[in-house]
Each structure stands twice: as C-alpha cells, then as structure tokens.
Amino acid sequence: MIIPVRVDARWISSLDNANLLSAELTLHEDFRLHERTEKARSGARYMLLNGPSNLVNAWLRWLLVSNAARSRGLAVHHHR
C-alpha cells in the first residue's frame, strides 16, 4: 500500500479495516522514528509541537489514521 504524503479523510475512508490498521502501524513507526531522533537531539527541551516540521507532520499523519481506526472500533496495538 502506498501512503500519500497528504493523508486526508477521503483517502482514509477508501481503506478497508485491514489496510487502515496496516497504514496506522506504518505511520506510527514513522512517527516514533522522528520522535526518537528529535528527543535524542533536544533532550529535556523536547516539545512535540515545537519540533521540526517532519516530526509534526509525521505525528499528524499518524494521528488522523489512528483516530479513524479507533472510531471504527479497531484495536490498535504497538510493540515497544
């Protein structure tokens, strides 16, 4: 599955439940990668919404898909 750069409601609604969960997992992994990088760089000064645009965009893309999955009643699990 190809995840568009601009995640929107139309794209999300085109996904079945399995693809939505797959996209959610992929976007969560991408967000966590950006988050770990920024936390390592900024340390105690880390603030998500004051971070670089790639971090904030990764968070927003994941959040939109995660919220859609939860609103469909899908169980989202992440391994740490």
C-alpha positions as CSV (number, residue, x, y, z in Angstrom):
1,M,0.0,0.0,0.0
2,I,1.2,3.5,-0.8
3,I,0.5,6.1,1.8
4,P,0.1,9.5,0.3
5,V,2.1,12.5,1.6
6,R,-1.2,14.2,2.4
7,V,-3.4,12.0,4.4
8,D,-7.0,13.1,4.3
9,A,-10.5,11.8,5.1
10,R,-11.1,10.8,1.6
11,W,-8.1,8.5,1.5
12,I,-8.8,7.1,4.9
13,S,-12.4,6.3,4.0
14,S,-11.2,4.4,0.9
15,L,-9.3,1.9,3.2
16,D,-10.8,-1.3,4.5
17,N,-10.2,-2.2,8.1
18,A,-7.1,-4.3,7.4
19,N,-5.5,-1.6,5.3
20,L,-6.3,1.0,7.8
21,L,-4.6,-0.9,10.6
22,S,-1.6,-1.5,8.3
23,A,-1.4,2.2,7.5
24,E,-1.7,3.1,11.2
25,L,1.2,0.8,12.1
26,T,3.4,2.1,9.3
27,L,2.7,5.7,10.2
28,H,3.2,5.1,13.9
29,E,6.6,3.6,13.2
30,D,7.5,6.6,11.1
31,F,6.4,9.0,13.8
32,R,8.3,7.1,16.5
33,L,11.5,7.2,14.4
34,H,11.2,11.0,14.0
35,E,10.3,11.3,17.7
36,R,13.3,9.3,18.9
37,T,15.6,11.4,16.7
38,E,14.2,14.7,18.0
39,K,14.3,13.5,21.6
40,A,18.0,12.5,21.2
41,R,18.8,15.9,19.7
42,S,16.9,18.1,22.0
43,G,16.9,16.1,25.3
44,A,14.8,17.7,28.1
45,R,13.8,20.6,25.8
46,Y,11.7,18.2,23.6
47,M,8.3,19.6,22.8
48,L,6.4,17.7,20.1
49,L,4.5,20.6,18.5
50,N,7.6,22.9,18.6
51,G,9.7,20.3,16.9
52,P,10.8,20.3,13.2
53,S,8.1,20.1,10.6
54,N,8.9,16.5,9.6
55,L,8.2,15.4,13.2
56,V,5.0,17.4,13.5
57,N,3.8,16.1,10.0
58,A,4.6,12.5,10.9
59,W,2.6,12.9,14.1
60,L,-0.4,14.5,12.4
61,R,-0.5,11.8,9.6
62,W,-0.4,9.1,12.2
63,L,-3.0,10.8,14.5
64,L,-5.5,11.1,11.7
65,V,-5.2,7.4,10.8
66,S,-5.1,6.3,14.4
67,N,-8.3,8.3,15.3
68,A,-10.1,6.8,12.2
69,A,-9.1,3.3,13.3
70,R,-10.3,3.8,16.8
71,S,-13.5,5.4,15.6
72,R,-14.2,2.2,13.6
73,G,-13.7,0.3,16.8
74,L,-10.5,-1.4,15.7
75,A,-8.0,-2.4,18.3
76,V,-4.6,-0.7,17.8
77,H,-1.6,-2.3,19.4
78,H,2.0,-1.2,19.2
79,H,5.1,-3.2,20.3
80,R,7.8,-1.2,22.2
